């Protein structure tokens, strides 16, 4: 069992990569809420450790929901994935998801029972996503709405994480939280679009990608536009921490790098340049939150 689960995580949920990204996301969320509410120091290790454990579990559960949702398509078009080829079963993954849910309830309750309704809200939305809001055929015929509806889960998770500060303390919603959540929505689109832009040779039958649906040019424009949206919103959120200038400089530099990668891909749509877009999407998401943490460190408010 351990060997099979190790194979699964390596292929579908790499713990090191996902754990690093979720740790930065969690720390940035807690820091933002704390500092926006006027705290002089923003991160408590016990709070961070519990929130990180719950957040990592949420992203694992998202992956498990996807395995159930995509099972028929995976069997038909992606038999090389771990579930169709029998490395793990849906039943085993479902049991893991329930076990993780139990741990999440314990960790969340340890901090505050007040957080449980928000955790339940995140789970409810995940469940609706897993059932494709009971309009699967219609959503698949409207891929843009499909993406926009599914990306709501990202700000919902961050709303839950920031609540570990503003709800538990009784201070009310953190100033600028709307901008912070809007930035997370944009980041979700950056990541989602970026991982589904492929070179012509990498397109697969039965696998919908944005480069196939919208054309390479349309997909790349959407990717760059999502970055611009996320960057503007994060800069607006950073004004509430007096970090707008360094954040704007960081994101402007990253956006310029994305433009260069996009132009190279459009000029010569090779495999490695399609992969570069996917990896840069992850790097953008990582650095946009790491920038907030670095800003807090630089001003002595970590």
C-alpha positions in Angstrom: 0.0 0.0 0.0 2.8 2.4 0.9 4.6 1.8 -2.3 1.4 2.3 -4.4 0.5 5.5 -2.6 4.1 6.7 -3.1 3.7 6.2 -6.8 0.4 8.0 -6.8 1.7 11.0 -5.0 4.7 11.2 -7.2 2.6 11.3 -10.3 -0.5 13.1 -9.2 0.2 15.0 -6.0 3.9 15.5 -5.4 4.1 16.2 -1.7 7.3 18.2 -1.8 6.2 20.6 -4.6 2.6 20.9 -3.4 3.6 21.1 0.2 6.0 24.0 -0.5 3.4 25.9 -2.5 0.7 25.3 0.2 3.1 26.4 3.0 3.8 29.7 1.2 0.1 30.2 0.4 -0.9 29.5 4.0 1.8 31.7 5.5 0.9 34.6 3.1 -2.9 34.3 4.0 -2.3 34.3 7.7 0.2 37.1 7.5 -2.0 39.2 5.3 -5.0 39.0 7.6 -2.9 39.6 10.7 -1.0 42.6 9.3 -4.0 44.2 7.6 -5.7 44.2 11.0 -2.8 46.1 12.5 -0.8 43.4 14.2 2.9 44.2 14.7 3.9 40.6 14.1 1.9 38.3 11.9 2.7 34.6 12.2 2.4 32.2 15.1 4.0 28.8 14.5 1.2 26.7 16.2 -1.5 28.5 14.1 0.6 28.1 10.9 1.3 24.4 11.5 -2.4 23.6 12.0 -3.6 25.8 9.1 -0.9 24.3 6.8 -2.0 20.7 7.7 -5.7 21.6 7.0 -4.8 23.5 3.7 -2.6 20.7 2.4 -5.5 18.3 3.1 -7.9 20.5 1.1 -5.7 20.5 -2.0 -5.3 16.7 -1.7 -9.1 16.4 -1.5 -9.4 18.5 -4.6 -7.2 16.1 -6.4 -9.2 13.1 -5.1 -12.5 14.8 -6.2 -10.9 15.2 -9.7 -10.0 11.5 -9.8 -13.7 10.6 -9.3 -15.0 13.3 -11.7 -12.6 12.4 -14.5 -12.5 8.7 -14.1 -14.5 7.8 -17.2 -12.4 10.2 -19.4 -9.2 8.9 -17.9 -10.1 5.3 -18.6 -11.0 6.3 -22.2 -8.2 8.7 -23.0 -5.6 8.7 -20.2 -5.1 5.1 -19.2 -1.5 5.8 -18.2 -2.7 7.6 -15.1 -2.4 5.8 -11.7 -6.1 5.1 -11.1 -7.0 3.7 -14.6 -3.9 1.5 -14.6 -4.7 0.1 -11.1 -2.0 1.6 -8.9 -4.7 2.8 -6.5 -8.5 2.5 -6.6 -11.2 5.2 -6.2 -12.3 3.4 -3.0 -8.9 3.7 -1.5 -8.6 7.4 -2.4 -12.1 8.1 -1.0 -11.0 6.5 2.3 -7.9 8.7 2.4 -10.0 11.7 1.7 -12.3 10.9 4.6 -9.4 10.2 6.9 -7.9 13.5 6.0 -11.3 15.2 6.7 -11.2 13.8 10.2 -7.7 15.2 10.8 -8.9 18.5 9.4 -11.8 18.7 11.8 -9.5 18.0 14.8 -6.9 20.6 13.8 -9.6 23.2 13.0 -11.5 22.6 16.2 -8.2 22.9 18.2 -8.0 26.5 17.0 -11.7 27.4 17.1 -15.0 25.7 16.5 -16.1 28.9 14.8 -14.0 27.9 11.7 -15.9 24.6 11.1 -18.8 26.2 9.1 -16.3 27.8 6.7 -14.5 24.4 6.4 -17.8 22.8 5.6 -18.5 25.5 3.0 -15.2 24.7 1.2 -16.1 21.0 1.3 -19.6 21.7 -0.1 -18.2 23.7 -3.0 -15.7 20.9 -3.7 -18.6 18.4 -3.8 -20.5 20.6 -6.2 -17.4 20.8 -8.4 -17.1 17.1 -8.2 -20.6 16.7 -9.5 -20.0 19.6 -12.0 -22.9 21.5 -10.4 -25.3 18.8 -11.8 -25.1 20.4 -15.2 -22.1 18.5 -16.5 -23.1 18.5 -20.2 -23.9 22.2 -20.3 -20.6 23.1 -18.5 -18.5 21.1 -20.8 -20.1 22.9 -23.8 -19.1 26.2 -22.2 -15.4 25.8 -21.2 -15.0 29.4 -20.1 -17.8 29.2 -17.6 -16.5 25.8 -16.5 -13.2 27.3 -15.7 -14.6 30.5 -14.0 -17.0 28.4 -11.8 -14.3 26.0 -10.7 -11.8 28.8 -9.9 -14.1 30.0 -7.1 -12.6 27.3 -4.9 -9.3 29.1 -4.7 -10.6 32.3 -3.0 -12.9 30.1 -0.8 -9.9 28.3 0.5 -8.0 31.5 1.2 -11.1 33.1 2.8 -11.1 30.1 5.1 -7.4 30.4 5.9 -7.5 34.1 6.6 -10.5 33.5 8.9 -8.0 31.7 11.2 -7.0 35.2 12.1 -9.9 37.6 11.6 -12.8 35.3 12.6 -10.9 33.7 15.6 -9.8 37.1 16.9 -13.3 38.6 16.5 -11.9 41.6 14.6 -14.1 41.2 11.6 -13.0 41.0 7.9 -9.4 42.1 7.4 -9.1 45.4 5.4 -8.3 44.7 1.7 -9.4 41.1 2.0 -11.5 41.5 -1.1 -8.5 42.4 -3.2 -6.5 39.6 -1.7 -9.2 37.1 -2.6 -9.6 38.6 -6.1 -5.8 38.1 -6.6 -6.2 34.5 -5.6 -8.9 34.0 -8.2 -6.7 35.5 -10.8 -3.8 33.2 -9.7 -6.1 30.2 -10.0 -6.8 31.1 -13.6 -3.1 31.6 -14.3 -2.3 28.2 -13.0 -5.3 26.5 -14.7 -4.8 28.1 -18.1 -1.0 27.7 -18.0 -1.1 23.9 -17.4 -3.5 23.5 -20.3 -1.5 25.3 -23.0 0.4 22.8 -25.1 2.4 22.6 -28.2 0.6 21.0 -31.2 2.6 17.7 -30.8 1.5 17.4 -27.2 -2.3 17.7 -27.7 -4.1 14.5 -26.8 -7.3 13.1 -28.2 -10.2 13.5 -25.7 -8.2 15.9 -23.6 -9.5 19.5 -23.6 -6.8 22.1 -23.5 -7.2 25.9 -23.9 -4.7 25.9 -26.7 -7.0 23.5 -28.6 -10.2 25.3 -27.6 -9.2 28.9 -28.1 -6.1 28.5 -30.4 -2.6 29.1 -29.2 -2.9 32.9 -29.5 -6.2 33.1 -27.6 -4.9 30.8 -24.8 -1.7 32.8 -24.4 -3.6 36.1 -24.3 -6.0 34.7 -21.7 -2.9 33.5 -19.6 -1.2 36.9 -19.8 -4.5 38.6 -19.0 -5.1 36.5 -15.9 -1.6 37.4 -14.7 -2.4 41.1 -15.2 -5.6 40.7 -13.2 -3.9 38.9 -10.4 -1.0 41.4 -10.4 -3.3 44.5 -10.2 -5.4 42.9 -7.4 -2.4 41.8 -5.4 -0.8 45.3 -5.7 -4.1 46.8 -4.5 -4.2 44.3 -1.6 -0.6 45.2 -0.7 -1.5 48.9 -0.2 -3.1 47.9 3.0 0.3 46.6 4.2 2.2 49.5 2.8 4.0 47.1 0.4 2.5 48.2 -2.9 5.7 49.4 -4.4 7.9 46.3 -3.9 5.0 44.0 -4.9 4.2 46.0 -8.0 7.9 45.9 -9.0 8.1 42.1 -8.4 4.9 41.4 -10.4 5.8 43.7 -13.2 9.1 41.9 -13.6 7.4 38.5 -13.5 4.8 39.7 -16.0 7.6 40.8 -18.4 9.1 37.4 -18.1 5.8 35.8 -18.9 5.5 38.0 -22.1 8.9 36.8 -23.2 8.0 33.1 -22.7 4.6 33.6 -24.4 6.2 35.2 -27.5 8.8 32.4 -27.8 6.0 29.8 -27.6 3.9 31.5 -30.2 6.9 31.9 -32.5 8.0 28.3 -32.1 5.4 26.1 -30.4 7.7 23.3 -29.2 7.2 20.9 -26.4 9.7 22.5 -24.1 8.2 25.9 -24.6 4.8 24.6 -23.7 6.2 23.1 -20.6 7.9 26.4 -19.8 4.5 28.1 -19.6 3.2 25.4 -17.2 6.2 25.7 -15.0 6.2 29.5 -15.1 2.6 29.5 -14.0 3.6 27.6 -10.8 6.5 29.9 -10.3 4.3 33.0 -10.6 1.8 31.6 -8.1 4.6 30.8 -5.7 6.4 34.1 -6.0 3.3 36.3 -5.8 2.7 35.0 -2.2 6.3 34.7 -1.3 6.7 38.4 -2.1 4.2 39.3 0.7 6.1 37.1 3.1 9.4 38.7 2.0 7.9 42.1 2.4 6.8 41.3 6.0 10.3 40.0 6.7 12.0 43.1 5.3 9.8 45.4 7.5 10.3 43.2 10.6 6.7 42.1 10.8 7.0 38.4 10.2 
